[in-house]
Amino acid sequence: MKKLSLAVLIFSLVTVSFTGCGAGLAEPSTAERRPGATAFETADSNPGGGGGGGKTDPSTQSDISLTGSETARQPAVPTDRKIIRNADIGLESATPEEAQKKISSIAESSGGFVVETQQSSSDRRSSIRDTVTMTVRVPADKFDQALEEIRKTADRVVVETVKGQDVTEEFIDIEARLKAKRALEEQFMEIMKRANSVDDALNVQRQLAEVRGEIEKIEGRKRFLENQTSLSTIKVRIQTPAAISASGAGFFSQLAEAINTGIEAATGFVLGLVTFAIAILPFIIFICLPIFLILRYLWKRLRRRRTAAQIVEEELSAEE
């Protein structure tokens, strides 16, 4: 038995020796080691190494996760800026209707369209329409070209205003909010699938409906900004020289206009009173007058009774 125990002990020592040699052969090269690191430390730092079992440094994992989360939180920056460009231009033309047709053709050839057209007369006593007001929309990349062609349709440019509004920051904010709301919607959908009771499901469904309502509002604002930035609005006012002169009249013309306006206001007030009187007349005849007659009849009857009672009292007092 002693010999058997000694043989087992010797066999164990030999096995351990061969195992140590194999581990020494599997050690990484000196270039892969850190300065001052042992063989076992180097094997642990090497992913997939023999003794490390594929372990990774926890600090490296946290750095990677933090970097990934920061990258995910950063909103996507648009490649180009979002600018809303609008123009308001006043033109002088001897033939406003012809200028209107040319401007309509310019808008359609640029890929845009006419939103609104209005023809009016600067003189109320005249039937000639010498003022044309138009609103056209053209693609933003053809805004300058369309505006230059619109200038050429008239004899001269009276006034011109071009405005630009940078909404890039708002657009980026909308994108970030929309991304966050959609992620929240997905989380609520997962929670809905795991709901164990009807009350929990209804509560999650209510919150999900609120989130979806906010998503629709954000998407509506995003569509509005995209529409305003992709299409520019140009408002055009075309007038004849006579209409422009009439609009810039002197003191006496303005005084006459004020008198006419006052007369029209007084006439409107009188007509309003007449209309009110005609409207209230049936009410007075069919409702107020019968009530008045009934009350008058009852009052007279009551007075007669009081008079008769007084007469009776006087006779009784006289007999006494």
Backbone hydrogen bonds, N-H to C=O, Kabsch-Sander energy under -0.5 kcal/mol:
donor,donor_aa,acceptor,acceptor_aa,energy
5,S,1,M,-2.3
6,L,2,K,-2.1
7,A,3,K,-2.1
8,V,4,L,-2.1
9,L,5,S,-2.0
10,I,6,L,-2.2
11,F,7,A,-2.4
12,S,8,V,-2.0
13,L,9,L,-2.1
14,V,10,I,-2.2
15,T,11,F,-2.2
16,V,12,S,-2.3
17,S,13,L,-1.9
18,F,14,V,-2.3
19,T,15,T,-2.2
20,G,16,V,-2.1
21,C,17,S,-2.0
22,G,18,F,-2.3
23,A,19,T,-2.1
24,G,20,G,-2.2
25,L,21,C,-2.2
26,A,22,G,-1.4
27,E,24,G,-1.0
32,E,29,S,-0.8
33,R,29,S,-0.7
33,R,30,T,-0.7
37,A,34,R,-2.2
42,T,38,T,-2.1
43,A,39,A,-2.0
44,D,40,F,-1.9
45,S,41,E,-1.7
46,N,42,T,-0.8
49,G,46,N,-1.9
53,G,49,G,-1.2
55,K,52,G,-0.6
61,Q,57,D,-1.8
62,S,58,P,-2.3
63,D,59,S,-2.1
64,I,60,T,-2.3
65,S,61,Q,-2.4
66,L,62,S,-2.6
67,T,63,D,-2.5
68,G,64,I,-2.3
69,S,65,S,-2.3
70,E,66,L,-2.4
71,T,67,T,-2.1
72,A,68,G,-2.0
73,R,69,S,-1.8
74,Q,70,E,-1.1
83,I,81,R,-0.8
84,I,165,Q,-3.1
85,R,83,I,-0.7
86,N,163,K,-2.5
87,A,233,T,-2.2
88,D,161,T,-3.0
89,I,235,K,-2.9
90,G,159,V,-3.7
91,L,237,R,-3.2
92,E,156,R,-2.4
93,S,239,Q,-2.4
99,A,95,T,-1.8
100,Q,96,P,-2.1
101,K,97,E,-1.9
102,K,98,E,-2.1
103,I,99,A,-2.3
104,S,100,Q,-2.1
105,S,101,K,-2.0
106,I,102,K,-2.3
107,A,103,I,-2.3
108,E,104,S,-2.1
109,S,105,S,-2.7
110,S,106,I,-1.5
111,G,108,E,-1.2
112,G,107,A,-3.0
113,F,137,R,-2.1
115,V,113,F,-0.5
115,V,135,T,-3.0
116,E,135,T,-1.5
118,Q,133,T,-2.7
120,S,131,T,-2.7
124,R,122,S,-0.5
126,S,123,D,-1.4
130,D,128,I,-1.0
131,T,120,S,-2.2
132,V,238,I,-2.9
133,T,118,Q,-3.2
134,M,236,V,-3.1
135,T,116,E,-2.3
136,V,234,I,-2.7
137,R,113,F,-2.6
138,V,232,S,-2.2
140,A,230,S,-2.4
142,K,139,P,-1.5
143,F,140,A,-1.2
146,A,142,K,-2.4
147,L,143,F,-2.5
148,E,144,D,-2.2
149,E,145,Q,-2.0
150,I,146,A,-2.1
151,R,147,L,-1.8
152,K,148,E,-1.1
153,T,150,I,-1.1
154,A,151,R,-1.1
155,D,92,E,-2.1
156,R,92,E,-1.3
158,V,90,G,-2.4
158,V,156,R,-0.6
159,V,90,G,-1.3
161,T,88,D,-2.6
163,K,86,N,-3.1
165,Q,84,I,-2.3
167,V,82,K,-2.7
167,V,165,Q,-0.7
171,F,167,V,-2.3
172,I,168,T,-2.4
173,D,169,E,-2.3
174,I,170,E,-2.4
175,E,171,F,-2.2
176,A,172,I,-2.3
177,R,173,D,-2.6
178,L,174,I,-2.7
179,K,175,E,-2.2
180,A,176,A,-2.2
181,K,177,R,-2.6
182,R,178,L,-2.1
183,A,179,K,-1.9
184,L,180,A,-2.2
185,E,181,K,-2.2
186,E,182,R,-2.1
187,Q,183,A,-1.9
188,F,184,L,-2.3
189,M,185,E,-2.0
190,E,186,E,-2.0
191,I,187,Q,-2.4
192,M,188,F,-2.4
193,K,189,M,-1.7
194,R,190,E,-1.1
195,A,192,M,-1.1
201,A,197,S,-1.9
202,L,198,V,-2.6
203,N,199,D,-2.4
204,V,200,D,-2.5
205,Q,201,A,-2.4
206,R,202,L,-2.2
207,Q,203,N,-2.0
208,L,204,V,-2.5
209,A,205,Q,-2.1
210,E,206,R,-1.8
211,V,207,Q,-2.1
212,R,208,L,-2.4
213,G,209,A,-2.2
214,E,210,E,-2.1
215,I,211,V,-2.2
216,E,212,R,-2.3
217,K,213,G,-2.0
218,I,214,E,-2.4
219,E,215,I,-2.7
220,G,216,E,-2.3
221,R,217,K,-2.2
222,K,218,I,-2.3
223,R,219,E,-2.6
224,F,220,G,-2.1
225,L,221,R,-2.3
226,E,222,K,-2.5
227,N,223,R,-2.3
228,Q,224,F,-2.5
229,T,225,L,-2.3
230,S,226,E,-1.9
231,L,227,N,-1.7
232,S,138,V,-3.2
233,T,85,R,-0.8
234,I,136,V,-3.0
235,K,87,A,-2.7
236,V,134,M,-2.6
236,V,234,I,-0.5
237,R,89,I,-2.0
238,I,132,V,-3.3
239,Q,91,L,-2.0
240,T,130,D,-1.3
244,I,240,T,-2.1
245,S,241,P,-2.2
246,A,242,A,-2.4
247,S,243,A,-2.0
248,G,244,I,-1.1
249,A,246,A,-1.2
254,Q,250,G,-1.9
255,L,251,F,-2.5
256,A,252,F,-2.5
257,E,253,S,-2.2
258,A,254,Q,-2.2
259,I,255,L,-2.4
260,N,256,A,-2.5
261,T,257,E,-2.3
262,G,258,A,-2.4
263,I,259,I,-2.6
264,E,260,N,-2.4
265,A,261,T,-2.1
266,A,262,G,-2.5
267,T,263,I,-2.7
268,G,264,E,-2.3
269,F,265,A,-2.1
270,V,266,A,-2.4
271,L,267,T,-2.5
272,G,268,G,-1.8
273,L,269,F,-2.1
274,V,270,V,-2.4
275,T,271,L,-2.4
276,F,272,G,-2.3
277,A,273,L,-2.6
278,I,274,V,-2.5
279,A,275,T,-2.1
280,I,276,F,-2.1
281,L,277,A,-1.3
284,I,280,I,-2.0
285,I,281,L,-2.4
286,F,282,P,-2.6
287,I,283,F,-1.4
288,C,283,F,-1.7
289,L,284,I,-2.6
291,I,287,I,-1.6
292,F,288,C,-2.3
293,L,289,L,-2.4
294,I,290,P,-2.4
295,L,291,I,-2.3
296,R,292,F,-2.1
297,Y,293,L,-2.3
298,L,294,I,-2.3
299,W,295,L,-2.1
300,K,296,R,-2.2
301,R,297,Y,-2.2
302,L,298,L,-2.1
303,R,299,W,-2.1
304,R,300,K,-2.1
305,R,301,R,-2.0
306,R,302,L,-2.0
307,T,303,R,-2.5
308,A,304,R,-2.6
309,A,305,R,-2.2
310,Q,306,R,-2.1
311,I,307,T,-2.1
312,V,308,A,-2.2
313,E,309,A,-2.1
314,E,310,Q,-2.3
315,E,311,I,-2.3
316,L,312,V,-2.3
317,S,313,E,-2.3
318,A,314,E,-2.0
319,E,315,E,-2.2
320,E,316,L,-1.8
